[in-house]
């Protein structure tokens, strides 16, 4: 949404390709009809593929791996790409970008885009929805300004508040249902502790399992004595997703990369295939224990 604001300021036609919408994104898009020019901002991956031509400039934000974008066919069709991300660079990077803005030290891609908006050649006046969306992006990635937060993060948040970011809208985006809170409580109760870490699973057939799992992983690392957490859930294609979180001392990005995923030092994830949930749990525990042993070995060497 922030990149779209810059595109409109430059007088360009712009759309945002989104895959299956989460509850929070649906709540945000429901606000768009009240804003002029926002009715057709969000489009499906198929519509994005039809929209892209040889001259279309495609921005990829908050990810840099081609298999993780919302519209992979549209990306493959494009010739001109820009990547803006805050995750550590993985080996399978998007090919031949015109520009790469990769800043792992940043709290979030929303922070990076907010900075770009402030330094845009022409002043950009964000509306309430745009400012609130960017502010929400910072909030969710920093866990309410607790994780990976620096002075630049608060500078960006301050700019967005001055631009009209509505905290009521932000709070509304992340409100949970009574059922989801009860289910998360059960997942927490079923969690297993091992070597200063915790792991649990989300029951199969749960709607928005990825969101619920991420929230549960966030909650687990607020427990004293838990340095890292892992929550596994079933994907729609039969695979198994993993949401991983860390207090910071343990680099869970390396754990997820060993499982074919990636992310950030404190927030990461992976997708596992051709194994049962029980096998996936054991695989995550094994790699996590290996990373912990490697970290302790390095500490002794120092």
KOLMI-571460 format. One record per residue: residue in three letters; x, y, z of N, C-alpha, C, O in turn. Coordinates in pm, whole numbers, plus 50000, padded with zeros to 5 digits. Layout:
N
ALAXYZXYZXYZXYZ
...
END
This chain:
302
UNK500834988050000500005000050000500875012550000500525022549937
UNK502005012050070502935023350072503575025549936503695036849890
UNK503975014549871504555015649736503505020749638503825028649549
UNK502255016449654501175021149568500975036249583500665043149486
UNK501145041249704501015055649727502085063349650501815074049595
UNK503305057749646504375064249569504085063549419504355073049345
UNK503535052249375503215050849233502145060849191502255067049085
UNK501135062449273500085072049240500635086249239500245094549156
UNK501545089149333502145102549336502945105149209503085116649167
UNK503465094349149504225095749023503305095148901503775095648788
UNK501995094148925501045094148815500945080948742500585080648624
UNK501265069948810501255056748747500055048448792499595049448905
UNK499565040248699498525030648734499145019548819500225014648786
UNK498485015648926499095006149019498044996749077496915000649103
UNK498454984149097497634974149165498524966349261499744965749244
UNK497894960349361498604951949458498074937749445496884935249467
UNK498954928449410498554914449397498594907849534499604908249603
UNK497484901649573497414894649702496894880549679496054878249592
UNK497394871149759496904857449753495714856349846494984866149865
UNK495494844749906494354843149996494424853450107495414854250180
UNK493374861350120493384872250217493174867150359492294858950385
UNK493994872050450493814868950591492704877850648492224886950580
UNK492324875150770491264882950833491654897750840490844906450811
UNK492894900450879493344914250894493334921550759492904933150752
UNK493794914750652493794920950520492364923550473492084933750411
UNK491474914150502490064915850464489474927950536488734935750476
UNK489794929550663489294941150737489824954050677489104964050668
UNK491094953850635491694965750576491064968850441490744980450412
UNK490884958650357490314960950225488864965450233488364972150142
UNK488184961850340486804966450359486734981650377485684987750357
UNK487864987750415487915002250433488155009450300487905021450289
UNK488635002150200489015008550073487865015550001488075026449946
UNK486645009749999485565016649926485295030849975484705038849902
UNK485705033950096485485047550148486555057250099486465069250122
UNK487585051950030488675060449982488665060849829488655050349765
UNK488665072649770488655073949624489875067349560491005069149606
UNK489635059649455490745053449382491235040349441492175034549389
UNK490605035649548491075023449614490225011249580490525000049621
UNK489145013449502488195002449478488854990449412488534979049446
UNK489784992749319490404981749245491894980249276492644974949194
UNK492314984849393493744984249427494224969949443495254966249386
UNK493484961849519493884947949542493334939049431492134939449401
UNK494204930949371493784922049264494304907949291495204905949373
UNK493744898149222494144884249239495444881549163495814889449076
UNK496134870549195497334866849119497074865348970497924869048888
UNK495894859848933495554858148792495404871748723495874873648612
UNK494734881048790494574894548735495934901448721496154909048627
UNK496824898748816498174904748809498934899348689499654906748622
UNK498774886448663499454880448547498964886748418499754889148326
UNK497654889648409497084895848290497524910548279497654915848168
UNK497764916948392498114931148396499564933548353499864943648288
UNK500454924348390501894926448368502264925148220501844915848151
UNK503044934848173503604934548038505124936248049505674936848159
UNK505794936947934507244938547934507684951747997508814952948044
UNK506794961747998507154974948049506674977348192506954987948249
UNK505964967648250505454969248386506594968248488507414959148482
UNK506624977648580507604977148689506964970048807505974974748862
UNK507514958648845506954950448953507764952249080508974949649082
UNK507114956649187507754957849318507434945449400506274941549414
UNK508464939249453508284927849542508674932449683509814936449706
UNK507734932049776507984937449909507854926750017506984918050010
UNK508724927750116508714919150236509074904650206508864895950290
UNK509614901950090510074888550054511014890049935510874899549857
UNK511944880949919512834881749803513024868149735513844866849644
UNK512274858249779512344845049717511184843549619510034845549657
UNK511464840049493510414839749390509274830149421508154832349375
UNK509534819449497508484809749524507554814149637506584807249668
UNK507844825649698507034830249811506184842549779505454847349866
UNK506264847649657505474859449622504014855549601503704843849581
UNK503124865349607501694862649593501324858649450500414850549430
UNK502044864149351501724861449210502984856949137503564864849062
UNK503424844549155504674839949094504674840348942505714843048881
UNK503534837648879503474837948733503614852248680504234854448576
UNK503054861748752503194875848712504654880148726505174887448642
UNK505304875648833506714878948853507564872848742508464879448689
UNK507294860548708508054853748604507874860748469508794861148388
UNK506704866148445506384873048320507054886648311507294891748201
UNK507354892548426507904906248429509364906648385510094896848397
UNK509754918248335511134920548294511824930848383513054931548387
UNK511034938648454511574949548537511084947748679509884948348706
UNK512034945448772511664942248910512454950549010513614953948987
UNK511794953849121512434960549234512104952549359510954948649380
UNK513114949949443512914942149564513164950949686514234956949699
UNK512194951549776512334958849903512014949050015510904943950023
UNK512994946250100512804935850201513704938250321514714945350312
UNK513334932350435514164933750555514664920250606515234919450714
UNK514444909650528514934896450566516354894150513516734899550410
UNK517114886050584518464882950540518424875650407517574867050384
UNK519344879050319519324873850183519484858650180520404853150242
UNK518594851950108518654837550090519324834449956519554843549876
UNK519634821849933520344818049811519474819449686519964823149580
UNK518174816349699517274817149584516614830849574515414832449596
UNK517434840649540516994854649529516324856849393516664850149295
UNK515384866149388514734869649262515774874049160516634882249192
UNK515694868849040516714871248938516614885248876515524890348852
UNK517764891048852517924903348775517024914948816516324920548732
UNK517014918548944516224930348983516924943148937518154943848936
UNK516144953148899516724966048863517304972948987518294980148979
UNK516654970549099517074976749226516744967349340515664961449344
UNK517684965949433517454958049554517704966849676518794972249693
UNK516694968149760516834975449886516594965249997515464962850038
UNK517684959350045517624948650144518304953550271519504956150272
UNK517524954750380518064960250504517634951450622516624954250685
UNK518414940850651518054931550760518004938150898517344933050988
UNK518684949350915518694955951045517384963451071517124967551185
UNK516584965250970515334972650985514274964051055514314951751046
UNK513364970551123512314963251195511344956351101510814945751132
UNK511114962550987510074957650897510214964150761510874974450746
UNK509584957950661509554964150529508664976450531508884985750454
UNK507664976650618506814988550631507635000550675507395011750631
UNK508624998150762509515009050805510335014150686510485026250669
UNK510865005050606511675008950491510855017050391511315027250340
UNK509645012450363508775019350267508365033050321508275042750246
UNK508115033850451507775046750512508905056650496508675068450468
UNK510145052050512511305060850491511385065350346511685076950319
UNK511135056350253511165059950111510115070550080510355079750001
UNK508955069350142507885079150121508325092950168508035103050104
UNK509035093350282509485106250336510525112850246510615125150242
UNK511315104750174512375110150090511985110249942512845112349856
UNK510705107949912510255108049774510465121949714510395132049784
UNK510725122249584511075134849519509985145449537510295157249552
UNK508725141149535507615150349560506945146449692506805134649721
UNK506545156249772505885153149900504645144449879503825147449792
UNK504525133849957503375124749948502495126650071502965125650184
UNK501225129250046500275130850155499485117850169498605114950088
UNK499805109950272499105097250294497715099750351497525108950431
UNK496745091650310495445092650375495435083550499496415076850529
UNK494315083550569494225076250695494455061150676495155054850755
UNK493865055450571493985041050548495435037350516495945027550570
UNK496095045050431497475042150395498405043150516499215034250540
UNK498265053950593499105055850710498855044950814499785039950877
UNK497595041250832497235030950930497765017350887498215009550971
UNK497715014450757498205001650706499705000250730500164989750775
UNK500465010650700501915010250722502245009250871503145001950911
UNK501495016650952501705016051098501425001951149502154996751234
UNK500354995651097500014981951137501124972351099501424962951173
UNK501734974650982502834966050939504014966651034504644956351062
UNK504314978451085505404979951182505024973351315505844966551377
UNK503784975351357503324969651484503424954451483503894948551580
UNK502984948151374502954933451371504354927551363504614916951419
UNK505274934351294506634928951281507484931451405508424923851431
UNK507164941851481507944944951601507284939551728507794941351838
UNK506134933051710505374928051826505104939651923505454939152041
UNK504464950051867504124962051944505374969351993505474973252109
UNK506344971251902507564979051927508454973052035509094980152112
UNK508494959552039509344952752137510524945852070511624945752126
UNK510324940151952511344932051885511954939651767511234945951689
UNK513284938951753513994944651638513614959351616513404963651503
UNK513534966851725513104980751717514264990251741514984988851840
UNK514454999751651515515009751664514945023851658513725025551649
UNK515795033751664515335047651660514625050851529513685058851526
UNK515075044451419514445046851290513005041651289512145047051220
UNK512765031151368511415025651376510455035851435509355037851384
UNK510885042351543510025052251607509905064951522508875071651525
UNK510955068151447510875079551354509795076951249508995085751218
UNK509805064751195508805061051093507405061151152506465066051090
UNK507265055551274505955055051339505445069151368504255071951353
UNK506345077851410505965091651438505475098751312504485105951316
UNK506165096451201505745102451074504355097451035503515105150989
UNK504105084451054502815078751016501685084051105500575086351058
UNK501985086051233500975091851323500655106151281499495110251281
UNK501685113651245501455127251196500685127251065499975136851032
UNK500835116350990500145115250860498695110550876497955109850779
UNK498305107450999496915103951023496645089551058495485085351062
UNK497685081551085497485067551123496525066751242496735073151345
UNK495475058951226494425057651327494655045051410494575033951357
UNK494955046551538495235035051623494005026351645494125014451673
UNK492825032151632491605024151643491515014351525491135002751543
UNK491885019151405491885010351287492924999351305492664987651277
UNK494115003151354495174993351375494734982751474494934970751452
UNK494124987051584493644977651685492544968651628492484956751659
UNK491674974451547490574967051485491104955951394490524945051388
UNK492194958551323492764948751231493214936151303493174925151247
UNK493654937651428494224926351500493314920751608493744912351688
UNK492064925151611491114919451708490864904851676490804900951559
UNK490704896551781490504882051764489104877951806488434884651885
UNK488684866651751487394861251790487534853351920488634849451959
UNK486414851151985486414843452110486904829252085487664823752166
UNK486494823251973486894809551941488404808351921489024798651965
UNK489004818451853490444817751827491244818851956492294812551970
UNK490754826852050491444828152179491384814952256492364810852318
UNK490224808352252490094795452320491004784952257491624777052327
UNK491074785052124491904775252054493384777752083494144768252104
UNK493784790352085495184793452116495524789252259496644784652285
UNK494574790652350494814786352489495064771252494495904766652571
UNK494334763652411494544749152407495914745752349496594736752399
UNK496324752952245497634750552185498744753652283499754746652288
UNK498574764152362499564767552465499614756752572500694753152620
UNK498444751652610498384741252714499044728352666499594720752747
UNK498994725852534499574713552478501054714952442501664705352396
UNK501624726752463503014729152423503994720452503503764717552620
UNK505064716452436506114708352498507374716852513507774723852419
UNK507994716052628509254723352652510434714052628510414702252664
UNK511494719752565512724712052546513894721652530513854730652446
UNK514914719852609516144727652599515914742752594516544749752515
UNK515004747852677514744762252679513904767052562513804779052537
UNK513314757652490512444760952377511084754352397510924745952485
UNK510104758352313508764752552322508234749652183508534756852088
UNK507454739152172506874735452043505454730352064505174723452161
UNK504564733851972503184729051978502624728651837503264733251742
UNK501424723151823500804721951691499404727851692498754728751796
UNK498964731751574497604736851556496744725451501497164718751406
UNK495574723051557494704712151507494404713851359494314725051310
UNK494254702851288493964703251145492564708651120491674707451204
UNK492374714651002491064719550963490664732751023489494736651016
UNK491614739851082491324752751145491484763951043492494764650973
UNK490494772751034490594784250944491614794150998491714796351119
UNK492384800150907493424809750945494454803451040494884809751137
UNK494824791051012495764783951098497124790751103497784790651207
UNK497554796650992498864803150990498904815151084499894817451153
UNK497814822851087497754834551176497714830051321498434835451405
UNK496874820351349496734815351486498064809551535498434811251651
UNK498774802751447500064796751484501094807551511501874806451606
UNK501114817951428502044828951450501784835851583502714839251656
UNK500504837851614500144844251741500534835551859500984840551962
UNK500374822551844500744813251952502254813151972502734812852085
UNK502994813351861504454813851871504904826551941505844826352021
UNK504244837651911504554850351977504314849452128505104854452208
UNK503214843052164502844841952305503814832952381504134835752497
UNK504274822352318505164812852385506474819252430506994815852536
UNK507014828452349508294834452388508154845452493509134851552533
UNK506904847952537506724857152649506794849652782506744855752888
UNK506894836352775506964828152896508414827652945509334825452866
UNK508594829753072509944829753130510624816153108510034805653131
UNK511864816753062512614804553039512504798952899513174789252865
UNK511654805052814511494800552676512224810452585511814822052572
UNK513294805752521514084814352434513564814352290513644824452220
UNK513034802752246512534801652109511284792852108511124784052192
UNK510414795452011509174787752002508914783651858509304790451763
UNK508234772251843507894766851711506464761751715506094753951803
UNK505664766251620504274761751611504044756451470504304763351372
UNK503544744151462503334737551333501844736851302501014734951391
UNK501514738351174500114738051131500014732150991500984732050916
UNK498844727150957498634720650827498334730950719497494739750740
UNK499014729950605498784738850491497664733550404497324721750410
UNK497084742250323495974738250237496384728050132495554720350084
UNK497684727950095498154718549994498664705350053499254697149983
UNK498434703550183498844691050248500194691650316500564682450388
UNK500924702450295502214704150361502034708650505500914709850555
UNK503144711250571503114715650710503894728750723505074729450688
UNK503234738850774503884751750795504474752650934503984746251028
UNK505524760550947506174762651077506314777551103506884784751021
UNK505794782251214506014795951260507014795551374506794788751475
UNK508124802751358509174802451459509434816551512509394826251438
UNK509694817351642509984830151707511134828451804511374817451856
UNK511854839251829512984838851922513054851752000512644862351952
UNK513584850952121513834862852200514984871052142515084883052168
UNK515844864652064516964871652002518294864752019519164865651932
UNK518474857852131519754851052155519954839552057521074837052012
UNK518884832652025518974821451932518494825851794517414831551781
UNK519294823251693518954827251557518074816651492518564806851436
UNK516754818651500515854808551445515784809351293515234800351229
UNK516334819851235516414820351088517264808851036516934802650934
UNK518364805951106519234794951065518534781451079518744772350999
UNK517684780251183516934767951202515964765851086515874754851030
UNK515254776551049514284775450940514974773550805514454766450719
UNK516114779850786516844778050660517294763550643517304758350531
UNK517654757150753518054743050748516884734050708517074722850662
UNK515664739250727514464731750691513874736350558512774732350521
UNK514614744950488514164749750358513384762750362512844767150261
UNK513324768950480512584781550494513534793350510514614793550451
UNK513124803050590513964814850611513224825050694512244821850762
UNK513694837350690513064847950767514084857150831515054861350768
UNK513854860050957514704869251031515214862251156514764851251189
UNK516144868651225516734862451344515684859151450515784848951519
UNK514674867751462513674865751567512324861051515511474856551592
UNK512104862051384510844857951323511144850451195511744856051103
UNK510754837951186511064830051068510014819151048509124817351132
UNK510114812050937509154801650908509644792150801510674794650738
UNK508924781450781509284771550680508054763550642507034763650711
UNK508164756550530507114747550485507724733750460508704732450386
UNK507154723650522507684710050513506714701150436505494702650448
UNK507264691950359506414683050278506874668550292507984665750338
UNK505984659650252506274645250252506614639850390507504631550405
UNK505904644750490506074639350626504814641850707504044650950678
UNK504624633550808503474635250896503744646650994504864651551004
UNK502714650751066502884661351165503864656951273504684664951319
UNK503784644251315504704639251418506144639551369507054643251443
UNK506344635751243507694635951185508194650251172509384652951194
UNK507304659451138507684673451124508104679351259509074686751268
UNK507364675851364507704680551498509114675751536509924683451588
UNK509384663051511510694657551544511804663951460512904666151510
UNK511504666851333512494673251246512844687251297514014690951301
UNK511824694851336512054708351388512854707751518513804715351537
UNK512474698751607513194697351735514644693451713515534698751779
UNK514884684451620516244679851593517124691251542518244693151589
UNK516604698751445517384709851389517584720851494518664726651502
UNK516554723551573516644733851677517704730151781518484738651824
UNK517704717551821518714712851917520114713851858521074717351927
UNK520234710651729521534711551662522044725851656523224728351677
UNK521134735251628521514749351623521914754351761522864762151774
UNK521194749851865521524753752002522894748552041523684755752102
UNK523204736052005524514730352035525614737751962526694740152018
UNK525354741451836526334748951758526584762751818527714767451821
UNK525524769051866525644782251926526464781752055527294790552080
UNK526224771452137526954769952263528444766952234529324771652307
UNK528704759352130530084756152091530824768652048532004770352082
UNK530144777351974530744790051932531044798952051532084805552055
UNK530134799152147530304807452267531524802952347532274811152399
UNK531714789752355532874784452427534174787952354535184790952417
UNK534124787652221535314790752141535724805252159536914808452156
UNK534724814052179535034828152199535624830752339535944842252371
END
